[in-house]
Amino acid sequence: MSLGDEHEASGGYGGTGQTRTRLPDGGGDVYGGARRGGRSSSRSLITVVGVVVLLIAAIAFANRGGSDSSSAGGNGSKPDAASTAASGTKPVRTTAGGIPAGFAHDQQGAQSAAANYAVALGSADMFNKTRRDAILQAVITPSRITNFVSTLDKAYTPQLNKTLGLNEDGSTPSGFTFVSRTTPIGTKVTASVENDTTVEVWCSGLLGLAGEKSTNPVTNSWFTITMQLEWTGGDWKIVQHSQKDGPAPVPGDNKAASADEMANAVEEYGGFTYAR
């Protein structure tokens, strides 16, 4: 789930091709192989909407007093045909708190930073106070860390955890697997000067609790994160962060995975280090 999906916790919590896989038929419930329709139950929808609204409000509050990201200059022109192609530049080889670090001081480096930061801010680790603070220390510009920490502490409440089906302390109930992942689909620079760059990251996200009796099954969402980054201390760091819905594709005809399939996928498939 991205920070905006807190997460918007929404988390979170990386641009790759997409493989369509038809899973085996199962039972009639959401985690038994039933066809996923375009609409979830009203209860699930209310839960997801409530979480998204809370997280958007948290980010908006955290960003108060910051400069307007559109003032950095640059242009919003349509990217050329090769803009989403791999650049050939090797991913960074260093980390800070387990998060990629040491990005190049150019637009390509800013896009790589934004994509990797989107993954970190949309991860399940954001629901743990200690790990959340470590993430913020790694990705937020020093002058804004205190503000972000304070605001997100107010957003990640015991009530939010209960709403998502977690224990009040953010831990996962026995027999379930908590899923909060953000996957960047693409990035673009919308404004840039030497030490300030604004990057939009188009993402897909997963959020929910995988388990046979889960009342909050894992659902998919699409959103765009906007990050204003500044070059400080030899790396790109976030000054402002916001999120909006979409653009979302038309839902496919894939059948929903079973609880075991979803839980196993989360445990078996790791994340990526993103680089342009």
C-alpha positions as CSV (number, residue, x, y, z in Angstrom):
1,M,0.0,0.0,0.0
2,S,1.4,3.4,-0.8
3,L,1.9,6.2,1.6
4,G,-1.0,7.6,-0.3
5,D,-2.8,4.3,0.1
6,E,-2.5,4.7,3.6
7,H,-2.0,4.2,2.5
8,E,-3.4,5.2,1.5
9,A,-1.1,2.3,3.7
10,S,-1.7,2.3,0.4
11,G,0.6,1.5,1.3
12,G,2.4,1.1,-0.3
13,Y,3.6,-1.3,-1.2
14,G,7.4,-1.6,-8.0
15,G,7.4,-1.6,-14.4
16,T,7.2,-4.9,-15.8
17,G,5.2,-6.8,-18.3
18,Q,2.0,-8.5,-17.2
19,T,1.3,-12.2,-17.5
20,R,-2.3,-13.2,-17.5
21,T,-2.9,-16.5,-15.7
22,R,-6.1,-18.5,-15.3
23,L,-6.1,-20.1,-11.9
24,P,-7.9,-23.4,-11.1
25,D,-11.6,-23.3,-10.3
26,G,-12.4,-23.4,-6.6
27,G,-15.4,-22.9,-4.4
28,G,-17.9,-20.2,-4.5
29,D,-16.4,-17.7,-2.0
30,V,-13.9,-15.0,-2.9
31,Y,-10.9,-17.1,-1.9
32,G,-12.3,-20.3,-3.4
33,G,-11.8,-19.4,-7.0
34,A,-14.9,-17.5,-7.7
35,R,-14.8,-15.1,-10.7
36,R,-13.9,-11.7,-9.5
37,G,-16.6,-9.2,-10.6
38,G,-16.2,-5.6,-11.3
39,R,-17.8,-4.8,-7.9
40,S,-17.0,-6.1,-4.4
41,S,-19.5,-6.4,-1.6
42,S,-20.8,-3.1,-0.2
43,R,-19.1,-3.9,3.1
44,S,-15.7,-4.4,1.5
45,L,-16.1,-1.3,-0.7
46,I,-17.0,0.9,2.4
47,T,-13.9,-0.5,4.2
48,V,-11.5,0.2,1.3
49,V,-13.0,3.7,0.7
50,G,-12.7,4.5,4.3
51,V,-9.0,3.6,4.4
52,V,-8.2,5.5,1.2
53,V,-10.0,8.6,2.5
54,L,-8.1,8.5,5.8
55,L,-4.8,8.1,4.1
56,I,-5.3,10.8,1.6
57,A,-6.2,13.1,4.4
58,A,-3.1,12.2,6.3
59,I,-0.9,12.9,3.3
60,A,-2.6,16.2,2.6
61,F,-2.0,17.2,6.2
62,A,1.6,16.2,6.1
63,N,2.1,18.3,3.0
64,R,0.7,21.5,4.5
65,G,3.2,24.3,4.4
66,G,5.3,22.7,1.6
67,S,6.0,24.5,-1.6
68,D,3.9,24.0,-4.7
69,S,5.4,21.1,-6.7
70,S,4.3,22.7,-9.9
71,S,6.6,25.7,-9.3
72,A,9.7,23.8,-10.1
73,G,9.4,24.6,-13.8
74,G,10.1,22.0,-16.5
75,N,7.4,20.7,-18.9
76,G,4.6,18.3,-19.0
77,S,5.0,17.3,-22.6
78,K,4.0,13.9,-23.9
79,P,6.9,11.4,-23.5
80,D,8.5,10.1,-26.6
81,A,8.1,6.5,-27.8
82,A,11.2,5.3,-26.0
83,S,10.5,6.9,-22.7
84,T,9.4,3.7,-21.1
85,A,12.2,1.6,-22.5
86,A,15.0,0.4,-20.2
87,S,17.9,2.9,-20.2
88,G,20.6,0.2,-19.7
89,T,21.9,1.9,-16.5
90,K,22.5,-0.6,-13.7
91,P,20.2,-0.4,-10.6
92,V,21.8,1.1,-7.5
93,R,23.8,-1.2,-5.4
94,T,23.4,0.5,-2.0
95,T,20.6,0.6,0.4
96,A,19.4,2.7,3.4
97,G,17.2,0.8,5.9
98,G,16.8,-1.9,3.3
99,I,15.5,0.6,0.7
100,P,17.5,1.3,-2.5
101,A,19.6,4.5,-2.2
102,G,22.4,6.4,-4.0
103,F,20.4,7.4,-7.1
104,A,21.9,9.4,-10.0
105,H,21.7,13.2,-9.8
106,D,19.5,13.4,-13.0
107,Q,16.0,12.9,-14.1
108,Q,16.5,9.2,-14.6
109,G,17.8,8.9,-11.0
110,A,14.8,10.8,-9.7
111,Q,12.4,8.5,-11.5
112,S,14.2,5.4,-10.1
113,A,14.0,6.9,-6.6
114,A,10.3,7.7,-6.9
115,A,9.5,4.2,-8.1
116,N,11.4,2.6,-5.3
117,Y,10.1,4.9,-2.6
118,A,6.5,4.2,-3.8
119,V,7.1,0.5,-3.1
120,A,8.5,1.2,0.4
121,L,5.7,3.6,1.3
122,G,3.1,1.1,0.1
123,S,4.5,-1.9,2.0
124,A,3.1,-3.8,4.9
125,D,6.0,-2.5,7.0
126,M,4.2,0.8,7.2
127,F,1.8,-0.7,9.7
128,N,4.6,-1.4,12.2
129,K,5.7,1.8,14.1
130,T,9.4,0.9,14.2
131,R,9.7,-0.1,10.6
132,R,7.6,2.8,9.4
133,D,9.9,5.3,11.1
134,A,12.9,3.6,9.5
135,I,11.3,3.9,6.1
136,L,10.5,7.6,6.6
137,Q,14.1,8.2,7.7
138,A,15.3,6.7,4.5
139,V,13.0,8.4,1.9
140,I,11.9,11.7,3.4
141,T,14.0,14.9,3.2
142,P,15.4,15.6,6.7
143,S,13.5,18.9,7.2
144,R,10.2,17.1,6.7
145,I,10.7,13.8,8.7
146,T,9.3,15.0,12.0
147,N,6.2,16.3,10.3
148,F,5.6,13.0,8.4
149,V,6.3,10.8,11.5
150,S,3.8,12.8,13.6
151,T,1.1,12.8,10.9
152,L,1.4,9.1,10.0
153,D,1.4,8.1,13.7
154,K,-2.1,9.7,13.8
155,A,-3.2,7.9,10.6
156,Y,-2.0,4.4,11.5
157,T,-4.3,3.9,14.5
158,P,-5.5,0.8,16.3
159,Q,-8.9,1.5,14.7
160,L,-7.4,1.5,11.2
161,N,-5.7,-1.8,11.9
162,K,-9.0,-3.3,13.1
163,T,-10.7,-2.0,10.0
164,L,-8.3,-3.9,7.9
165,G,-8.6,-7.1,10.0
166,L,-5.3,-6.7,11.8
167,N,-4.7,-6.8,15.5
168,E,-4.8,-3.3,17.2
169,D,-0.9,-3.2,17.3
170,G,-0.7,-3.8,13.5
171,S,0.3,-7.4,13.7
172,T,-1.4,-10.1,11.6
173,P,-3.9,-12.5,13.3
174,S,-2.9,-16.1,13.4
175,G,-3.9,-18.1,10.3
176,F,-3.9,-15.0,8.0
177,T,-1.4,-13.3,5.7
178,F,-1.6,-9.5,5.4
179,V,-1.0,-8.1,2.0
180,S,0.0,-4.5,1.2
181,R,2.0,-4.0,-1.9
182,T,2.5,-1.2,-4.4
183,T,3.8,-2.0,-7.9
184,P,5.0,0.9,-10.1
185,I,3.8,0.5,-13.8
186,G,5.6,3.6,-15.1
187,T,7.1,7.0,-14.2
188,K,7.3,10.4,-15.8
189,V,8.9,13.7,-14.8
190,T,6.5,16.6,-14.8
191,A,8.8,19.4,-13.6
192,S,12.5,19.6,-13.1
193,V,15.3,22.0,-12.2
194,E,18.8,21.1,-11.0
195,N,18.0,20.0,-7.5
196,D,14.2,19.7,-7.5
197,T,12.2,17.2,-9.6
198,T,8.6,16.2,-9.6
199,V,7.8,12.7,-10.6
200,E,4.5,10.9,-11.2
201,V,4.4,7.2,-10.6
202,W,1.5,5.1,-12.0
203,C,0.9,2.2,-9.7
204,S,-1.1,-0.9,-9.1
205,G,-1.7,-1.9,-5.5
206,L,-2.8,-4.9,-3.4
207,L,-4.4,-4.6,0.0
208,G,-6.2,-7.0,2.2
209,L,-6.1,-10.0,4.5
210,A,-5.6,-13.4,2.9
211,G,-7.3,-16.2,4.8
212,E,-10.2,-18.7,4.6
213,K,-12.5,-16.6,6.8
214,S,-11.2,-13.2,6.0
215,T,-13.8,-10.5,5.8
216,N,-11.3,-8.2,4.0
217,P,-10.0,-10.2,1.0
218,V,-7.1,-8.9,-1.0
219,T,-8.3,-6.4,-3.6
220,N,-6.5,-4.5,-6.4
221,S,-6.5,-0.8,-7.0
222,W,-4.9,1.6,-9.4
223,F,-3.5,5.1,-8.5
224,T,-1.0,7.7,-9.4
225,I,1.5,9.0,-6.9
226,T,3.1,12.4,-7.3
227,M,6.4,13.0,-5.5
228,Q,8.3,16.3,-5.2
229,L,11.9,15.3,-4.7
230,E,14.9,17.4,-3.7
231,W,18.6,16.6,-4.0
232,T,20.0,16.6,-0.5
233,G,22.8,14.7,1.2
234,G,23.9,13.1,-2.1
235,D,20.5,11.5,-2.9
236,W,16.9,12.2,-3.9
237,K,14.5,12.6,-1.0
238,I,10.7,13.3,-0.8
239,V,9.5,16.8,0.1
240,Q,5.8,16.3,-0.8
241,H,3.8,13.2,-1.6
242,S,0.2,13.0,-2.9
243,Q,-2.0,10.4,-4.6
244,K,-5.0,10.2,-6.9
245,D,-7.1,7.4,-8.2
246,G,-6.4,5.8,-11.6
247,P,-6.0,5.5,-14.4
248,A,-7.5,2.0,-14.1
249,P,-7.8,-0.5,-16.9
250,V,-11.0,-2.5,-17.6
251,P,-11.2,-5.5,-15.3
252,G,-10.2,-8.7,-16.9
253,D,-11.9,-12.1,-16.6
254,N,-9.3,-13.7,-14.3
255,K,-10.7,-15.8,-11.5
256,A,-9.9,-14.8,-7.9
257,A,-7.1,-16.8,-6.2
258,S,-7.9,-19.0,-3.3
259,A,-6.7,-17.9,0.2
260,D,-3.8,-20.3,0.1
261,E,-2.8,-19.3,-3.4
262,M,-2.8,-15.6,-2.4
263,A,-0.9,-16.2,0.8
264,N,1.7,-18.4,-0.9
265,A,2.2,-15.9,-3.7
266,V,2.9,-13.1,-1.2
267,E,5.4,-15.2,0.6
268,E,7.2,-16.7,-2.4
269,Y,7.4,-13.7,-4.8
270,G,9.8,-11.0,-3.7
271,G,10.0,-7.4,-4.8
272,F,12.3,-5.5,-7.2
273,T,14.8,-2.7,-7.3
274,Y,13.4,-0.3,-9.9
275,A,15.7,1.6,-12.3
276,R,14.9,3.4,-15.6
